Amino acid sequence: MTNYALRVPESLFSYARQVAEEEHVSMNQFFVTAIAEKVSALKTEAYFRERQARGEVVAFDAWLKATPDLEPVAGDELS
């Protein structure tokens, strides 16, 4: 485990402390979870950009054409 000194503006720190208390977690756990969520979001974005780069419009159009022309399942209709 690594330690890192973090400077946080007082207003943000106060709000983070309030949220951590409401969630019944330590400040350390709150910050670690927040960092993990941000890293996960960035990695997910990178994954979808990579997948997009490999995509082919022609293959997508062929997939759409192969989709059966059926009525939507009950409850799945467009409003």
C-alpha positions as CSV (number, residue, x, y, z in Angstrom):
1,M,0.0,0.0,0.0
2,T,1.3,3.5,-0.8
3,N,0.8,6.7,1.0
4,Y,0.2,10.0,-0.9
5,A,-0.2,13.4,0.6
6,L,-3.2,15.1,-1.0
7,R,-4.0,18.8,-0.9
8,V,-7.7,19.4,-1.1
9,P,-9.5,22.7,-1.1
10,E,-11.3,23.2,2.3
11,S,-14.7,23.5,0.7
12,L,-14.3,20.2,-1.2
13,F,-12.8,18.5,1.8
14,S,-15.8,19.6,4.0
15,Y,-18.2,18.2,1.5
16,A,-16.3,15.0,1.2
17,R,-16.2,14.6,5.0
18,Q,-20.0,15.1,5.1
19,V,-20.6,12.5,2.4
20,A,-18.3,10.0,4.0
21,E,-20.1,10.4,7.3
22,E,-23.5,10.0,5.6
23,E,-22.1,6.8,3.9
24,H,-20.6,5.6,7.2
25,V,-17.1,5.2,5.7
26,S,-13.7,6.6,6.5
27,M,-12.3,9.5,4.6
28,N,-9.6,7.2,3.3
29,Q,-12.2,4.7,2.0
30,F,-14.2,7.6,0.5
31,F,-11.2,8.9,-1.4
32,V,-10.0,5.5,-2.5
33,T,-13.5,4.6,-3.8
34,A,-13.7,8.0,-5.6
35,I,-10.3,7.4,-7.3
36,A,-11.3,3.9,-8.3
37,E,-14.6,5.1,-9.8
38,K,-12.8,7.7,-11.9
39,V,-10.1,5.3,-13.1
40,S,-12.9,2.8,-14.0
41,A,-14.8,5.5,-16.0
42,L,-11.7,6.5,-17.9
43,K,-10.8,2.9,-18.7
44,T,-14.3,2.2,-19.8
45,E,-14.2,5.2,-22.1
46,A,-10.9,4.1,-23.6
47,Y,-12.3,0.6,-24.1
48,F,-15.3,1.9,-26.0
49,R,-13.2,4.2,-28.1
50,E,-11.0,1.2,-29.0
51,R,-14.0,-0.9,-29.9
52,Q,-15.4,2.0,-32.0
53,A,-12.2,2.2,-33.9
54,R,-12.4,-1.5,-34.8
55,G,-16.1,-1.1,-35.9
56,E,-17.1,-1.3,-39.5
57,V,-20.2,0.6,-40.8
58,V,-20.8,-2.0,-43.5
59,A,-20.8,-4.9,-41.0
60,F,-23.2,-2.9,-38.7
61,D,-25.5,-2.3,-41.7
62,A,-25.4,-6.0,-42.5
63,W,-26.2,-6.9,-38.9
64,L,-29.2,-4.5,-39.0
65,K,-30.5,-6.0,-42.2
66,A,-30.3,-9.5,-40.7
67,T,-32.4,-8.4,-37.7
68,P,-36.0,-9.8,-38.1
69,D,-38.7,-7.3,-38.6
70,L,-40.9,-8.2,-35.6
71,E,-43.2,-6.2,-33.3
72,P,-41.5,-5.3,-30.0
73,V,-42.0,-7.5,-27.0
74,A,-44.8,-6.1,-24.8
75,G,-43.5,-3.3,-22.6
76,D,-40.5,-2.7,-24.9
77,E,-42.3,-0.3,-27.3
78,L,-41.2,3.2,-28.0
79,S,-43.4,5.8,-26.4
